[in-house]
Amino acid sequence: MSTALSDPAGFIRDNTAIAQATLVPEISLHLATEITPIWQASEVYLEQIGIEPPFWAFAWPGSQLIARFILDNPGHVRGRRVLDVACGCGLAAIAAALSGASDVQANDIDPMALEATALNARLNSVTIAPVAGDLIGTIPDCDLLVIGDVCYNEAMAARIVPWLLECSKTCEVWLCDPGRHYAPSMPLEVLTRQTVPVTQELESADQRATTLFRLRDISVPG
């Protein structure tokens, strides 16, 4: 079996199966399923082989709804430069590329997520440029920034929401949240809302009421 450090692409292929997210059957992904080794891997094992918890091996409800909305409404991305932040498996980025975005970038702080995104992009015959590192505090050069399911704890929400509002002064910003406790409490424009099937193992539930918001800094008129 390939190790994450010596052969990250091989490790992903060995520990996932090609499957489709429930809400987005058009897109194939390398995902953890009940039959793949990484589904049952312990945190101790993951630490031993040198990787963070494999968030990139799952199609989280936020990225599923962003991708579904893009595929159903390609005019929102066609001809635009799109940046998928905290991209995970790259599902939203792939949807943007398939829907005619002129340039698509995918960002994550986990190098394994960028490796998984590259593999998934090849599966779907699209081109996505990787952007490594923590972008918070920078102003991205894009027309549309999308981000899903990042308000899972207080510290992360406190860092990321003010940054997203700052970014909204220079580009359109979408935030998708599946009802996490630390989602923004301010009034936000709802683009779409849908119940997304999830697994008990990850969410302790069978479905999540998930909402895609458009953020806008209130200091910006219009």
Secondary structure, DSSP 8 states (H G I E B T S, - for coil): ---TTT-HHHHHHHH-EEEEETTEEEEEEEE--TTSGGGG--HHHHHHTT----GGGS--HHHHHHHHHHHH-GGGTTTSEEEEES-TT-HHHHHHHHTT-SEEEEEES-HHHHHHHHHHHHHTT---EEEES--TTS----SEEEEES--SSHHHHHHHHHHHHHHTTTSEEEEEESS-TTS--S--EEEEEEEEE--HHHHSSSEEEEEEEEE--TTS--
